[in-house]
Amino acid sequence: MRITSVATAILVTLGGLSLAWAQTPAQTAPTPAAYPSADDVAALADSRMAALKAGLKIKPDQEKTWANFETTIRDLAKQRSERMSELIKETQKTSPPAIVNPADVLRLRAKSLTQTVADIGKYADAIDPLFKTLDDGQKRRLLVLLAGR
């Protein structure tokens, strides 16, 4: 149960590429205003990282592993944001929206899942050294803060 909660937290933290709106051909792609701007994403990432660091009470000897973790998470978030922007641009090329071939949607989803798997591996590689430096209290808080409970 705990592993499932942590895995879910990791996926939520990284964010998944949702193509729910593309599942029904009659639906139109959301407008750009429906998505947060790059500044919004950056501000949210800043606040989440600051909250996580404050909640963990990172000690001076943990700063190096924290810095590596934070850099990786920010890079992954930026890459995801760029992929989402590209997807939005791609879906808005046709007006009115064309009928979507389900095979194309599935291929796009497979590509997205492949990238998500790679991102989770990078996330694991970044969090492992940090986790190993945390004391038991910090480890418990990390799991709670990531799971949002």
BAZA-392367 format. One record per atom (N, C-alpha, C, CB): residue in one letter; atom name; x, y negated, z. Coordinates in steps of 0.05 Angstrom, whole numbers, plus 5000, padded with zeros to 4 digits. Each point is the difference from the previous one (the first is absolute). Glycine has a CB too. Layout:
N
+--------+-------+------+-------+------+
: residu : atome : east : north :   up :
+--------+-------+------+-------+------+
:      A :    CA :    X :     Y :    Z :
...
+--------+-------+------+-------+------+
This chain:
149
+--------+-------+------+-------+------+
: residu : atome : east : north :   up :
+--------+-------+------+-------+------+
:      M :     N : 5016 :  5024 : 5000 :
:      M :    CA : 4984 :  4976 : 5000 :
:      M :     C : 5017 :  4975 : 5000 :
:      M :    CB : 4964 :  5025 : 5024 :
:      R :     N : 5057 :  4975 : 4993 :
:      R :    CA : 5017 :  4977 : 5002 :
:      R :     C : 5016 :  4995 : 4974 :
:      R :    CB : 5004 :  5008 : 5049 :
:      I :     N : 5005 :  5014 : 4938 :
:      I :    CA : 5014 :  4997 : 4975 :
:      I :     C : 4982 :  4989 : 4979 :
:      I :    CB : 5029 :  5039 : 5012 :
:      T :     N : 4946 :  4969 : 4987 :
:      T :    CA : 4980 :  4989 : 4981 :
:      T :     C : 4996 :  4971 : 5005 :
:      T :    CB : 4978 :  5044 : 4998 :
:      S :     N : 5020 :  4947 : 5027 :
:      S :    CA : 4997 :  4972 : 5006 :
:      S :     C : 5024 :  4984 : 4991 :
:      S :    CB : 4971 :  5012 : 5039 :
:      V :     N : 5053 :  4998 : 4966 :
:      V :    CA : 5024 :  4986 : 4992 :
:      V :     C : 5002 :  4999 : 4969 :
:      V :    CB : 5023 :  5015 : 5042 :
:      A :     N : 4971 :  5007 : 4945 :
:      A :    CA : 5000 :  5000 : 4970 :
:      A :     C : 4980 :  4980 : 4989 :
:      A :    CB : 5014 :  5049 : 5001 :
:      T :     N : 4963 :  4950 : 5011 :
:      T :    CA : 4980 :  4981 : 4992 :
:      T :     C : 5010 :  4971 : 5004 :
:      T :    CB : 4963 :  5033 : 5010 :
:      A :     N : 5049 :  4963 : 5013 :
:      A :    CA : 5011 :  4973 : 5006 :
:      A :     C : 5021 :  4992 : 4980 :
:      A :    CB : 4991 :  5007 : 5048 :
:      I :     N : 5026 :  5012 : 4944 :
:      I :    CA : 5020 :  4994 : 4980 :
:      I :     C : 4988 :  4992 : 4974 :
:      I :    CB : 5031 :  5032 : 5023 :
:      L :     N : 4949 :  4983 : 4969 :
:      L :    CA : 4986 :  4994 : 4974 :
:      L :     C : 4986 :  4973 : 5001 :
:      L :    CB : 4994 :  5049 : 4992 :
:      V :     N : 4994 :  4945 : 5031 :
:      V :    CA : 4987 :  4974 : 5003 :
:      V :     C : 5020 :  4978 : 5000 :
:      V :    CB : 4963 :  5022 : 5026 :
:      T :     N : 5059 :  4982 : 4988 :
:      T :    CA : 5021 :  4980 : 5001 :
:      T :     C : 5011 :  4995 : 4972 :
:      T :    CB : 5012 :  5014 : 5046 :
:      L :     N : 4994 :  5006 : 4939 :
:      L :    CA : 5010 :  4997 : 4973 :
:      L :     C : 4978 :  4989 : 4982 :
:      L :    CB : 5033 :  5037 : 5007 :
:      G :     N : 4943 :  4971 : 4998 :
:      G :    CA : 4978 :  4993 : 4983 :
:      G :     C : 4998 :  5018 : 4976 :
:      G :    CB : 5004 :  4953 : 5016 :
:      G :     N : 4972 :  5055 : 4978 :
:      G :    CA : 4997 :  5017 : 4976 :
:      G :     C : 4988 :  4985 : 4977 :
:      G :    CB : 4994 :  5039 : 5030 :
:      L :     N : 5013 :  4969 : 4947 :
:      L :    CA : 4989 :  4987 : 4976 :
:      L :     C : 4972 :  5011 : 4996 :
:      L :    CB : 5046 :  4995 : 4979 :
:      S :     N : 4934 :  4988 : 5025 :
:      S :    CA : 4972 :  5009 : 4997 :
:      S :     C : 4990 :  4995 : 4972 :
:      S :    CB : 4993 :  4991 : 5049 :
:      L :     N : 4997 :  5030 : 4939 :
:      L :    CA : 4988 :  4997 : 4974 :
:      L :     C : 4970 :  5006 : 5001 :
:      L :    CB : 5044 :  5012 : 4979 :
:      A :     N : 4945 :  4984 : 5044 :
:      A :    CA : 4971 :  5007 : 5003 :
:      A :     C : 4983 :  4984 : 4980 :
:      A :    CB : 5008 :  5010 : 5048 :
:      W :     N : 4999 :  4965 : 4947 :
:      W :    CA : 4985 :  4984 : 4982 :
:      W :     C : 5002 :  5010 : 4971 :
:      W :    CB : 5006 :  4961 : 5030 :
:      A :     N : 5014 :  5055 : 4964 :
:      A :    CA : 5003 :  5010 : 4973 :
:      A :     C : 4987 :  5027 : 4995 :
:      A :    CB : 5043 :  4975 : 4998 :
:      Q :     N : 4943 :  5035 : 5022 :
:      Q :    CA : 4989 :  5026 : 4997 :
:      Q :     C : 4974 :  5000 : 4984 :
:      Q :    CB : 5020 :  5012 : 5043 :
:      T :     N : 4966 :  4966 : 4956 :
:      T :    CA : 4975 :  4999 : 4985 :
:      T :     C : 5004 :  4981 : 4976 :
:      T :    CB : 4973 :  5009 : 5042 :
:      P :     N : 5024 :  5001 : 4934 :
:      P :    CA : 5005 :  4983 : 4977 :
:      P :     C : 4983 :  4975 : 4999 :
:      P :    CB : 5011 :  5040 : 4976 :
:      A :     N : 4965 :  4960 : 5036 :
:      A :    CA : 4982 :  4977 : 4999 :
:      A :     C : 5010 :  4977 : 5018 :
:      A :    CB : 4962 :  5031 : 4990 :
:      Q :     N : 5055 :  4976 : 5029 :
:      Q :    CA : 5010 :  4979 : 5018 :
:      Q :     C : 5021 :  4983 : 4986 :
:      Q :    CB : 4991 :  5030 : 5039 :
:      T :     N : 5011 :  4945 : 4970 :
:      T :    CA : 5021 :  4983 : 4989 :
:      T :     C : 5022 :  4998 : 5022 :
:      T :    CB : 4967 :  4974 : 4971 :
:      A :     N : 5056 :  5020 : 5020 :
:      A :    CA : 5023 :  4996 : 5018 :
:      A :     C : 4995 :  4976 : 5018 :
:      A :    CB : 5032 :  5021 : 4967 :
:      P :     N : 4976 :  4980 : 5058 :
:      P :    CA : 4996 :  4977 : 5017 :
:      P :     C : 5016 :  4976 : 4989 :
:      P :    CB : 4994 :  5030 : 5040 :
:      T :     N : 4996 :  4946 : 4966 :
:      T :    CA : 5013 :  4976 : 4991 :
:      T :     C : 5025 :  4996 : 5017 :
:      T :    CB : 4956 :  4980 : 4986 :
:      P :     N : 5063 :  5004 : 5003 :
:      P :    CA : 5025 :  4995 : 5015 :
:      P :     C : 4995 :  4988 : 5027 :
:      P :    CB : 5023 :  4994 : 4957 :
:      A :     N : 4956 :  4991 : 5046 :
:      A :    CA : 4994 :  4988 : 5026 :
:      A :     C : 4993 :  5021 : 5022 :
:      A :    CB : 4984 :  4959 : 4976 :
:      A :     N : 5009 :  5065 : 5015 :
:      A :    CA : 4994 :  5022 : 5019 :
:      A :     C : 5025 :  5011 : 5013 :
:      A :    CB : 4959 :  5011 : 4973 :
:      Y :     N : 5064 :  4982 : 5017 :
:      Y :    CA : 5025 :  5011 : 5010 :
:      Y :     C : 5016 :  4978 : 5014 :
:      Y :    CB : 5001 :  5033 : 4963 :
:      P :     N : 5014 :  4975 : 5058 :
:      P :    CA : 5016 :  4979 : 5014 :
:      P :     C : 5022 :  4990 : 4981 :
:      P :    CB : 4990 :  5022 : 5045 :
:      S :     N : 5018 :  4953 : 4959 :
:      S :    CA : 5022 :  4989 : 4985 :
:      S :     C : 5026 :  5011 : 5011 :
:      S :    CB : 4973 :  4958 : 4990 :
:      A :     N : 5049 :  5037 : 4995 :
:      A :    CA : 5026 :  5008 : 5009 :
:      A :     C : 5007 :  4987 : 5027 :
:      A :    CB : 5015 :  5006 : 4952 :
:      D :     N : 4977 :  4969 : 5052 :
:      D :    CA : 5004 :  4987 : 5025 :
:      D :     C : 4984 :  5013 : 5023 :
:      D :    CB : 5009 :  4957 : 4975 :
:      D :     N : 4967 :  5051 : 5019 :
:      D :    CA : 4983 :  5014 : 5020 :
:      D :     C : 5013 :  5026 : 5008 :
:      D :    CB : 4959 :  4979 : 4981 :
:      V :     N : 5051 :  5036 : 4999 :
:      V :    CA : 5013 :  5026 : 5006 :
:      V :     C : 5025 :  4996 : 5017 :
:      V :    CB : 4982 :  5018 : 4956 :
:      A :     N : 5034 :  4961 : 5037 :
:      A :    CA : 5024 :  4995 : 5015 :
:      A :     C : 4994 :  4991 : 5028 :
:      A :    CB : 5023 :  4987 : 4958 :
:      A :     N : 4957 :  4997 : 5046 :
:      A :    CA : 4992 :  4991 : 5027 :
:      A :     C : 4990 :  5024 : 5017 :
:      A :    CB : 4989 :  4954 : 4981 :
:      L :     N : 4996 :  5063 : 5007 :
:      L :    CA : 4990 :  5023 : 5014 :
:      L :     C : 5023 :  5019 : 5007 :
:      L :    CB : 4956 :  4996 : 4976 :
:      A :     N : 5063 :  5008 : 5006 :
:      A :    CA : 5023 :  5017 : 5005 :
:      A :     C : 5017 :  4988 : 5023 :
:      A :    CB : 5000 :  5015 : 4952 :
:      D :     N : 5004 :  4959 : 5047 :
:      D :    CA : 5015 :  4986 : 5021 :
:      D :     C : 4987 :  5004 : 5027 :
:      D :    CB : 5015 :  4966 : 4967 :
:      S :     N : 4959 :  5031 : 5034 :
:      S :    CA : 4986 :  5003 : 5026 :
:      S :     C : 5000 :  5029 : 5010 :
:      S :    CB : 4971 :  4961 : 4988 :
:      R :     N : 5026 :  5058 : 4994 :
:      R :    CA : 5001 :  5028 : 5008 :
:      R :     C : 5028 :  5008 : 5010 :
:      R :    CB : 4964 :  5010 : 4967 :
:      M :     N : 5056 :  4981 : 5019 :
:      M :    CA : 5028 :  5007 : 5009 :
:      M :     C : 5006 :  4987 : 5027 :
:      M :    CB : 5014 :  5004 : 4951 :
:      A :     N : 4978 :  4971 : 5052 :
:      A :    CA : 5005 :  4986 : 5026 :
:      A :     C : 4985 :  5013 : 5023 :
:      A :    CB : 5006 :  4957 : 4974 :
:      A :     N : 4969 :  5052 : 5020 :
:      A :    CA : 4985 :  5013 : 5021 :
:      A :     C : 5012 :  5027 : 5007 :
:      A :    CB : 4959 :  4977 : 4984 :
:      L :     N : 5050 :  5038 : 4996 :
:      L :    CA : 5012 :  5026 : 5005 :
:      L :     C : 5026 :  4997 : 5016 :
:      L :    CB : 4980 :  5018 : 4958 :
:      K :     N : 5036 :  4962 : 5034 :
:      K :    CA : 5026 :  4996 : 5014 :
:      K :     C : 4995 :  4991 : 5029 :
:      K :    CB : 5022 :  4987 : 4956 :
:      A :     N : 4959 :  4995 : 5048 :
:      A :    CA : 4993 :  4991 : 5027 :
:      A :     C : 4989 :  5022 : 5017 :
:      A :    CB : 4991 :  4954 : 4982 :
:      G :     N : 4992 :  5062 : 5006 :
:      G :    CA : 4988 :  5023 : 5014 :
:      G :     C : 5020 :  5021 : 5009 :
:      G :    CB : 4958 :  4992 : 4975 :
:      L :     N : 5062 :  5011 : 5008 :
:      L :    CA : 5021 :  5020 : 5006 :
:      L :     C : 5021 :  4989 : 5020 :
:      L :    CB : 4993 :  5020 : 4955 :
:      K :     N : 5008 :  4954 : 5047 :
:      K :    CA : 5020 :  4987 : 5017 :
:      K :     C : 5028 :  5009 : 4992 :
:      K :    CB : 4967 :  4997 : 5038 :
:      I :     N : 5039 :  4998 : 4937 :
:      I :    CA : 5026 :  5008 : 4989 :
:      I :     C : 5023 :  4988 : 5016 :
:      I :    CB : 4979 :  5004 : 4954 :
:      K :     N : 5039 :  5013 : 5053 :
:      K :    CA : 5024 :  4992 : 5016 :
:      K :     C : 5022 :  4992 : 4982 :
:      K :    CB : 4987 :  5031 : 5038 :
:      P :     N : 5032 :  4953 : 4972 :
:      P :    CA : 5022 :  4991 : 4983 :
:      P :     C : 5015 :  5022 : 4986 :
:      P :    CB : 5005 :  4962 : 5030 :
:      D :     N : 4999 :  5061 : 4983 :
:      D :    CA : 5015 :  5022 : 4987 :
:      D :     C : 4983 :  5015 : 4979 :
:      D :    CB : 5026 :  5005 : 5042 :
:      Q :     N : 4948 :  4988 : 4956 :
:      Q :    CA : 4983 :  5012 : 4980 :
:      Q :     C : 4995 :  4982 : 4976 :
:      Q :    CB : 4978 :  5025 : 5037 :
:      E :     N : 5033 :  4951 : 4964 :
:      E :    CA : 4996 :  4980 : 4979 :
:      E :     C : 5009 :  5010 : 4973 :
:      E :    CB : 5005 :  4965 : 5034 :
:      K :     N : 5017 :  5049 : 4964 :
:      K :    CA : 5010 :  5009 : 4974 :
:      K :     C : 4981 :  5019 : 4987 :
:      K :    CB : 5047 :  4994 : 5016 :
:      T :     N : 4943 :  5026 : 4999 :
:      T :    CA : 4981 :  5019 : 4988 :
:      T :     C : 4974 :  4986 : 4994 :
:      T :    CB : 5022 :  5038 : 5024 :
:      W :     N : 4970 :  4943 : 4993 :
:      W :    CA : 4975 :  4985 : 4995 :
:      W :     C : 5003 :  4985 : 4974 :
:      W :    CB : 4991 :  4996 : 5050 :
:      A :     N : 5031 :  4990 : 4946 :
:      A :    CA : 5004 :  4984 : 4976 :
:      A :     C : 4998 :  5017 : 4975 :
:      A :    CB : 5029 :  4969 : 5026 :
:      N :     N : 4983 :  5055 : 4974 :
:      N :    CA : 4999 :  5018 : 4977 :
:      N :     C : 4971 :  5009 : 4995 :
:      N :    CB : 5047 :  5015 : 5009 :
:      F :     N : 4939 :  4992 : 5013 :
:      F :    CA : 4972 :  5008 : 4998 :
:      F :     C : 4983 :  4978 : 4988 :
:      F :    CB : 5006 :  5031 : 5040 :
:      E :     N : 4997 :  4945 : 4971 :
:      E :    CA : 4984 :  4978 : 4991 :
:      E :     C : 5005 :  4993 : 4971 :
:      E :    CB : 5001 :  4982 : 5047 :
:      T :     N : 5024 :  5018 : 4945 :
:      T :    CA : 5006 :  4995 : 4972 :
:      T :     C : 4987 :  5020 : 4981 :
:      T :    CB : 5044 :  4980 : 5015 :
:      T :     N : 4958 :  5046 : 4992 :
:      T :    CA : 4988 :  5021 : 4984 :
:      T :     C : 4970 :  4996 : 4998 :
:      T :    CB : 5036 :  5032 : 5013 :
:      I :     N : 4951 :  4963 : 5010 :
:      I :    CA : 4970 :  4997 : 5000 :
:      I :     C : 4992 :  4976 : 4983 :
:      I :    CB : 4998 :  5020 : 5045 :
:      R :     N : 5017 :  4958 : 4957 :
:      R :    CA : 4994 :  4976 : 4984 :
:      R :     C : 5004 :  5006 : 4970 :
:      R :    CB : 5014 :  4970 : 5039 :
:      D :     N : 5007 :  5044 : 4954 :
:      D :    CA : 5005 :  5007 : 4972 :
:      D :     C : 4977 :  5017 : 4989 :
:      D :    CB : 5050 :  4997 : 5008 :
:      L :     N : 4942 :  5023 : 5008 :
:      L :    CA : 4978 :  5018 : 4991 :
:      L :     C : 4974 :  4984 : 4997 :
:      L :    CB : 5022 :  5038 : 5024 :
:      A :     N : 4973 :  4944 : 4994 :
:      A :    CA : 4975 :  4983 : 4998 :
:      A :     C : 5001 :  4982 : 4975 :
:      A :    CB : 4996 :  5001 : 5051 :
:      K :     N : 5027 :  4988 : 4944 :
:      K :    CA : 5003 :  4983 : 4976 :
:      K :     C : 4996 :  5016 : 4975 :
:      K :    CB : 5032 :  4971 : 5025 :
:      Q :     N : 4980 :  5053 : 4973 :
:      Q :    CA : 4997 :  5017 : 4977 :
:      Q :     C : 4971 :  5008 : 4996 :
:      Q :    CB : 5047 :  5017 : 5007 :
:      R :     N : 4939 :  4989 : 5015 :
:      R :    CA : 4972 :  5008 : 4998 :
:      R :     C : 4984 :  4976 : 4990 :
:      R :    CB : 5005 :  5033 : 5037 :
:      S :     N : 5000 :  4943 : 4973 :
:      S :    CA : 4986 :  4976 : 4991 :
:      S :     C : 5004 :  4995 : 4971 :
:      S :    CB : 5005 :  4981 : 5046 :
:      E :     N : 5020 :  5023 : 4944 :
:      E :    CA : 5006 :  4997 : 4972 :
:      E :     C : 4985 :  5020 : 4983 :
:      E :    CB : 5045 :  4982 : 5012 :
:      R :     N : 4953 :  5043 : 4997 :
:      R :    CA : 4985 :  5021 : 4986 :
:      R :     C : 4971 :  4993 : 4998 :
:      R :    CB : 5033 :  5034 : 5015 :
:      M :     N : 4956 :  4956 : 5007 :
:      M :    CA : 4971 :  4992 : 5001 :
:      M :     C : 4995 :  4977 : 4980 :
:      M :    CB : 4997 :  5015 : 5048 :
:      S :     N : 5021 :  4965 : 4952 :
:      S :    CA : 4997 :  4977 : 4982 :
:      S :     C : 5000 :  5010 : 4971 :
:      S :    CB : 5022 :  4970 : 5034 :
:      E :     N : 4997 :  5048 : 4960 :
:      E :    CA : 5002 :  5010 : 4973 :
:      E :     C : 4974 :  5016 : 4993 :
:      E :    CB : 5051 :  5002 : 5004 :
:      L :     N : 4939 :  5013 : 5014 :
:      L :    CA : 4976 :  5015 : 4995 :
:      L :     C : 4976 :  4982 : 4995 :
:      L :    CB : 5018 :  5037 : 5029 :
:      I :     N : 4980 :  4942 : 4987 :
:      I :    CA : 4979 :  4981 : 4996 :
:      I :     C : 5001 :  4986 : 4973 :
:      I :    CB : 4999 :  4992 : 5050 :
:      K :     N : 5025 :  5000 : 4942 :
:      K :    CA : 5004 :  4988 : 4974 :
:      K :     C : 4992 :  5019 : 4978 :
:      K :    CB : 5037 :  4972 : 5018 :
:      E :     N : 4972 :  5053 : 4985 :
:      E :    CA : 4994 :  5021 : 4979 :
:      E :     C : 4970 :  5004 : 4997 :
:      E :    CB : 5044 :  5022 : 5011 :
:      T :     N : 4942 :  4979 : 5012 :
:      T :    CA : 4971 :  5006 : 4998 :
:      T :     C : 4984 :  4976 : 4990 :
:      T :    CB : 5006 :  5032 : 5038 :
:      Q :     N : 5006 :  4945 : 4962 :
:      Q :    CA : 4985 :  4976 : 4992 :
:      Q :     C : 5006 :  4992 : 4971 :
:      Q :    CB : 5000 :  4985 : 5047 :
:      K :     N : 5015 :  5032 : 4939 :
:      K :    CA : 5007 :  4994 : 4972 :
:      K :     C : 4976 :  5002 : 4981 :
:      K :    CB : 5045 :  5018 : 5010 :
:      T :     N : 4936 :  4999 : 4997 :
:      T :    CA : 4976 :  5002 : 4982 :
:      T :     C : 4977 :  4986 : 5013 :
:      T :    CB : 5017 :  5044 : 4982 :
:      S :     N : 4968 :  4942 : 5002 :
:      S :    CA : 4976 :  4986 : 5009 :
:      S :     C : 4980 :  5002 : 4978 :
:      S :    CB : 5026 :  4968 : 5030 :
:      P :     N : 4951 :  5043 : 4974 :
:      P :    CA : 4991 :  5014 : 5024 :
:      P :     C : 5016 :  5026 : 5004 :
:      P :    CB : 4954 :  4981 : 4995 :
:      P :     N : 5045 :  5029 : 5030 :
:      P :    CA : 5016 :  5024 : 5006 :
:      P :     C : 4994 :  5023 : 4981 :
:      P :    CB : 5002 :  4985 : 5048 :
:      A :     N : 5018 :  5028 : 4943 :
:      A :    CA : 4997 :  5023 : 4982 :
:      A :     C : 4991 :  5024 : 5016 :
:      A :    CB : 5035 :  4982 : 4968 :
:      I :     N : 4954 :  5037 : 5019 :
:      I :    CA : 4993 :  5025 : 5014 :
:      I :     C : 5026 :  5014 : 5007 :
:      I :    CB : 4955 :  5004 : 4975 :
:      V :     N : 5047 :  5004 : 5050 :
:      V :    CA : 5025 :  5012 : 5010 :
:      V :     C : 5000 :  5030 : 4995 :
:      V :    CB : 5003 :  4964 : 5035 :
:      N :     N : 5019 :  5045 : 4953 :
:      N :    CA : 5004 :  5028 : 4996 :
:      N :     C : 5008 :  5012 : 5027 :
:      N :    CB : 5014 :  4994 : 4951 :
:      P :     N : 4971 :  5026 : 5059 :
:      P :    CA : 5007 :  5012 : 5026 :
:      P :     C : 5028 :  5011 : 5001 :
:      P :    CB : 4952 :  5011 : 5006 :
:      A :     N : 5058 :  4999 : 4972 :
:      A :    CA : 5027 :  5011 : 4999 :
:      A :     C : 5021 :  4978 : 5005 :
:      A :    CB : 4985 :  5036 : 4968 :
:      D :     N : 5009 :  4940 : 5021 :
:      D :    CA : 5018 :  4977 : 5005 :
:      D :     C : 5000 :  4992 : 5029 :
:      D :    CB : 4992 :  4984 : 4953 :
:      V :     N : 4985 :  5017 : 5059 :
:      V :    CA : 4998 :  4993 : 5029 :
:      V :     C : 5015 :  5020 : 5016 :
:      V :    CB : 4955 :  4978 : 4992 :
:      L :     N : 5042 :  5048 : 5002 :
:      L :    CA : 5014 :  5021 : 5015 :
:      L :     C : 5030 :  4998 : 4997 :
:      L :    CB : 4960 :  5029 : 4994 :
:      R :     N : 5049 :  4964 : 4981 :
:      R :    CA : 5029 :  4997 : 4996 :
:      R :     C : 5011 :  4976 : 5016 :
:      R :    CB : 4995 :  5021 : 4954 :
:      L :     N : 4990 :  4958 : 5046 :
:      L :    CA : 5008 :  4976 : 5016 :
:      L :     C : 5000 :  5007 : 5029 :
:      L :    CB : 4980 :  4970 : 4965 :
:      R :     N : 5001 :  5045 : 5044 :
:      R :    CA : 4999 :  5008 : 5029 :
:      R :     C : 5023 :  5018 : 5006 :
:      R :    CB : 4950 :  4996 : 5000 :
:      A :     N : 5057 :  5023 : 4982 :
:      A :    CA : 5022 :  5018 : 5005 :
:      A :     C : 5026 :  4984 : 5001 :
:      A :    CB : 4976 :  5037 : 4976 :
:      K :     N : 5027 :  4943 : 5007 :
:      K :    CA : 5024 :  4983 : 5001 :
:      K :     C : 5002 :  4985 : 5026 :
:      K :    CB : 4998 :  4995 : 4950 :
:      S :     N : 4979 :  4995 : 5059 :
:      S :    CA : 4999 :  4986 : 5026 :
:      S :     C : 5007 :  5018 : 5023 :
:      S :    CB : 4965 :  4970 : 4981 :
:      L :     N : 5024 :  5054 : 5019 :
:      L :    CA : 5006 :  5019 : 5021 :
:      L :     C : 5029 :  5008 : 5001 :
:      L :    CB : 4953 :  5017 : 4997 :
:      T :     N : 5059 :  4986 : 4979 :
:      T :    CA : 5028 :  5007 : 4999 :
:      T :     C : 5017 :  4978 : 5012 :
:      T :    CB : 4991 :  5026 : 4958 :
:      Q :     N : 5002 :  4949 : 5036 :
:      Q :    CA : 5014 :  4977 : 5012 :
:      Q :     C : 4995 :  4999 : 5030 :
:      Q :    CB : 4996 :  4975 : 4957 :
:      T :     N : 4980 :  5031 : 5052 :
:      T :    CA : 4994 :  5001 : 5029 :
:      T :     C : 5017 :  5021 : 5014 :
:      T :    CB : 4953 :  4984 : 4990 :
:      V :     N : 5050 :  5039 : 4998 :
:      V :    CA : 5016 :  5021 : 5012 :
:      V :     C : 5029 :  4990 : 5003 :
:      V :    CB : 4970 :  5036 : 4980 :
:      A :     N : 5041 :  4951 : 4999 :
:      A :    CA : 5027 :  4990 : 5001 :
:      A :     C : 5002 :  4978 : 5022 :
:      A :    CB : 5006 :  5010 : 4951 :
:      D :     N : 4974 :  4973 : 5051 :
:      D :    CA : 5000 :  4979 : 5020 :
:      D :     C : 4999 :  5012 : 5029 :
:      D :    CB : 4977 :  4969 : 4967 :
:      I :     N : 5008 :  5052 : 5037 :
:      I :    CA : 4998 :  5012 : 5026 :
:      I :     C : 5028 :  5012 : 5007 :
:      I :    CB : 4951 :  5010 : 4994 :
:      G :     N : 5063 :  5001 : 4987 :
:      G :    CA : 5027 :  5010 : 5005 :
:      G :     C : 5018 :  4978 : 5008 :
:      G :    CB : 4992 :  5036 : 4967 :
:      K :     N : 5007 :  4941 : 5020 :
:      K :    CA : 5016 :  4977 : 5007 :
:      K :     C : 4993 :  4990 : 5028 :
:      K :    CB : 5004 :  4987 : 4952 :
:      Y :     N : 4970 :  5013 : 5054 :
:      Y :    CA : 4990 :  4991 : 5026 :
:      Y :     C : 5012 :  5019 : 5022 :
:      Y :    CB : 4957 :  4981 : 4979 :
:      A :     N : 5041 :  5045 : 5016 :
:      A :    CA : 5011 :  5019 : 5019 :
:      A :     C : 5030 :  4996 : 5004 :
:      A :    CB : 4965 :  5033 : 4986 :
:      D :     N : 5049 :  4962 : 4992 :
:      D :    CA : 5029 :  4996 : 5002 :
:      D :     C : 5006 :  4974 : 5016 :
:      D :    CB : 5007 :  5024 : 4956 :
:      A :     N : 4976 :  4957 : 5043 :
:      A :    CA : 5004 :  4975 : 5015 :
:      A :     C : 4992 :  5001 : 5029 :
:      A :    CB : 4993 :  4976 : 4957 :
:      I :     N : 4986 :  5039 : 5049 :
:      I :    CA : 4990 :  5001 : 5027 :
:      I :     C : 5016 :  5020 : 5017 :
:      I :    CB : 4954 :  4987 : 4983 :
:      D :     N : 5057 :  5033 : 5005 :
:      D :    CA : 5015 :  5020 : 5016 :
:      D :     C : 5022 :  4989 : 5017 :
:      D :    CB : 4989 :  5032 : 4964 :
:      P :     N : 5030 :  4952 : 5024 :
:      P :    CA : 5021 :  4989 : 5017 :
:      P :     C : 4990 :  4982 : 5022 :
:      P :    CB : 5030 :  5003 : 4961 :
:      L :     N : 4949 :  4981 : 5033 :
:      L :    CA : 4988 :  4983 : 5021 :
:      L :     C : 4988 :  5017 : 5022 :
:      L :    CB : 4991 :  4965 : 4965 :
:      F :     N : 4994 :  5055 : 5027 :
:      F :    CA : 4986 :  5017 : 5020 :
:      F :     C : 5020 :  5013 : 5019 :
:      F :    CB : 4963 :  5009 : 4967 :
:      K :     N : 5060 :  5000 : 5022 :
:      K :    CA : 5020 :  5013 : 5016 :
:      K :     C : 5012 :  4982 : 5021 :
:      K :    CB : 5010 :  5029 : 4961 :
:      T :     N : 4989 :  4944 : 5035 :
:      T :    CA : 5011 :  4981 : 5020 :
:      T :     C : 4980 :  4992 : 5021 :
:      T :    CB : 5030 :  4984 : 4964 :
:      L :     N : 4944 :  5023 : 5032 :
:      L :    CA : 4979 :  4991 : 5018 :
:      L :     C : 5000 :  5018 : 5025 :
:      L :    CB : 4973 :  4982 : 4962 :
:      D :     N : 5020 :  5005 : 5061 :
:      D :    CA : 4996 :  5016 : 5024 :
:      D :     C : 4972 :  5012 : 4999 :
:      D :    CB : 5032 :  4971 : 5027 :
:      D :     N : 4961 :  5046 : 4992 :
:      D :    CA : 4974 :  5013 : 5000 :
:      D :     C : 4976 :  4981 : 5000 :
:      D :    CB : 5021 :  5038 : 5023 :
:      G :     N : 4981 :  4940 : 4992 :
:      G :    CA : 4979 :  4980 : 5000 :
:      G :     C : 4996 :  4987 : 4973 :
:      G :    CB : 5009 :  4992 : 5049 :
:      Q :     N : 5013 :  5001 : 4939 :
:      Q :    CA : 4999 :  4988 : 4973 :
:      Q :     C : 4989 :  5019 : 4979 :
:      Q :    CB : 5039 :  4971 : 5013 :
:      K :     N : 4969 :  5055 : 4990 :
:      K :    CA : 4989 :  5020 : 4981 :
:      K :     C : 4970 :  5002 : 5002 :
:      K :    CB : 5043 :  5025 : 5003 :
:      R :     N : 4947 :  4976 : 5022 :
:      R :    CA : 4971 :  5001 : 5004 :
:      R :     C : 4986 :  4975 : 4988 :
:      R :    CB : 5007 :  5028 : 5042 :
:      R :     N : 5005 :  4948 : 4964 :
:      R :    CA : 4988 :  4976 : 4990 :
:      R :     C : 5001 :  4999 : 4969 :
:      R :    CB : 5014 :  4976 : 5042 :
:      L :     N : 5007 :  5034 : 4946 :
:      L :    CA : 5002 :  5000 : 4971 :
:      L :     C : 4977 :  5016 : 4988 :
:      L :    CB : 5050 :  4996 : 5003 :
:      L :     N : 4945 :  5028 : 5008 :
:      L :    CA : 4978 :  5016 : 4990 :
:      L :     C : 4973 :  4986 : 5003 :
:      L :    CB : 5027 :  5042 : 5011 :
:      V :     N : 4970 :  4946 : 5012 :
:      V :    CA : 4974 :  4985 : 5005 :
:      V :     C : 4998 :  4977 : 4982 :
:      V :    CB : 5001 :  5014 : 5048 :
:      L :     N : 5020 :  4970 : 4949 :
:      L :    CA : 4999 :  4977 : 4982 :
:      L :     C : 4996 :  5007 : 4971 :
:      L :    CB : 5029 :  4976 : 5032 :
:      L :     N : 4984 :  5045 : 4959 :
:      L :    CA : 4996 :  5009 : 4972 :
:      L :     C : 4972 :  5011 : 4995 :
:      L :    CB : 5048 :  5009 : 4997 :
:      A :     N : 4941 :  5005 : 5023 :
:      A :    CA : 4973 :  5012 : 4997 :
:      A :     C : 4978 :  4979 : 5005 :
:      A :    CB : 5019 :  5044 : 5015 :
:      G :     N : 4988 :  4934 : 4998 :
:      G :    CA : 4980 :  4979 : 5005 :
:      G :     C : 4980 :  5008 : 5022 :
:      G :    CB : 5006 :  4986 : 4954 :
:      R :     N : 5002 :  5031 : 5064 :
:      R :    CA : 4982 :  5008 : 5022 :
:      R :     C : 5010 :  4990 : 5026 :
:      R :    CB : 4987 :  5040 : 4975 :
+--------+-------+------+-------+------+
